[in-house]
Amino acid sequence: MATACRRPFFCLFAIAALLFFVSWSLLLDSTGTSNPAFDALPHQKVASFLDTNLAQVKEIDRCDPKYAILKVFMYDLPPEFHFGLLGWKPEGESVWPELTNKIPDYPGGLNLQHSIEYWLTLDLLSSRVAERTSPCAAVRVMDSRNADVVFVPFFSSLSFNRYSKVIPPAKVSRNRMLQDKLVEFLTSREEWRRSGGRDHIILAHHPNSMLDVRLKLWPCMFILSDFGRYPPTVANVEKDVIAPYKHVIGNFVNDSSGYDDRPTLLYFQGAIYRKDGGIIRQELYYLLRNEKDVHFSFGSIVGDGIRQATKGMHSSKFCLNIAGDTPSSNRLFDAIASHCVPVIISNDIELPFEDVLDYSKFCIFVRASDAIKEGFLIKLIRGISREEWTSMWKTLKEIEGHFEFRYPSQKDDAVQMIWQAVARKVPAVRLKMNRYRRFFRFPLKEGRETFPESSSWLRTQTPDL
């Protein structure tokens, strides 16, 4: 005979609690399968669950500030720092293009790979357009005191690519002149004095962009392609954000190719003789050039180069991404767009969004010292089974949207993934700002804070990282 419960109320409570936890577990399991390469952090898993269920109640099909994860104040810099570099001229008093009209085009070719400045600026501008019909991760606010971060819309990569040469009778290049004017502008602003620049976002995706003033802007959060040409006291993975290149070759739309439909085992086409860490390209060329199902050759975007690379990557199982003059290159993102499993040989590479994406699910990593051993690399690649390759190929198709730059931005595309990466840095930024305020002798006053004002003060500071 079953034992009777001597405390009915307690038993009823225990049964109710048990039923609650069982139903909660079943509900979590029913929210769908997750991306195998996407490792959500604990707090993000909770947020993702809430977002999923909220979307079931109300479909979010527009940019609603209530759902944005990041509030951004953007300086209204003169056009010479941004769209003026594209030949755009303002009409009236506004320093920005009217988004309902034709938006200035960004130049093509290799210029495109470092165009994140263009996409992020457009995204912030469109966040205040009522007609926008897509959700947004970041929203522009007009009062800097209500912002999480301060965005500096200088198209620094475009400035380097187009205006880094000195044209007589000028003594300095236009690119250098703009950098100096930018530092002068920033250090005169109340927003800078409030934080010492620690909440400012500087776009410097091209490895040589902001070259003349980057040491002066060390407190800022940089958005970069890698850390190859930065001292760790100026840029590092704790403080800054690594953003993807915009791929240059075409997407593989409706890709149904299987293992046997890609005849080339391993593909590389590009510059072979490089300096610094890129010397390994030359060594690998001599090791692999005579392998029958390996394509390893010189190449560039000149002439028919992009079309050839697109065809080659789309018909290859694995694509080499080897360190060049810097640890990263656009080739990785061309491979992702081609669903060609990347083989990364770059010891110092930093990867975009690696705190939430597990690249080992869709990439092969090889140490440079192992790759140059006779027969090591080709034996490794040939040893990867059809099943393992197919799994990585499927994952590439699932995650490729995270590396697509779009205007207006779409859910979890490259633009929104960058904003999400910035948002994850905000708590650390606030900590640094609060620590920065410890040693100010006078209390903060309403409307104006007592902060050092001159750029000469900035140059005397030592990085506190």
Secondary structure, DSSP 8 states (H G I E B T S, - for coil): -----S-HHHHHHHHHHHHHHHHHHHHHHTT----TTB---HHHHHHHHHHHHHHHHS---S--GGG-SEEEEE----GGGTGGGGT----TT-SS--TTS-------GGGGGGTHHHHHHHHHHHTT-TT--S--SEEEES-GGG-SEEEE---HHHHHHHH-S--TT-SS-HHHHHHHHHHHHHHTSHHHHHHTTTTEEEE--STTTTTTTTTTTTTSEEEES-STTS-TTT--TTT-EE------S---TT----GGG--EEEEEES----SGGGHHHHHHHHHHTT-TTEEEE---STTTHHHHHHHHHHTEEEEEEE--SSS--THHHHHHHHT-EEEEE-TT---TTTTTB-GGGT-EE--HHHHTSTTHHHHHHHTS-HHHHHHHHHHHHHHGGGG---SS--TTSHHHHHHHHHHHHHHHHHHHHHHHGGG-SS--BTTB------HHHHHH-----
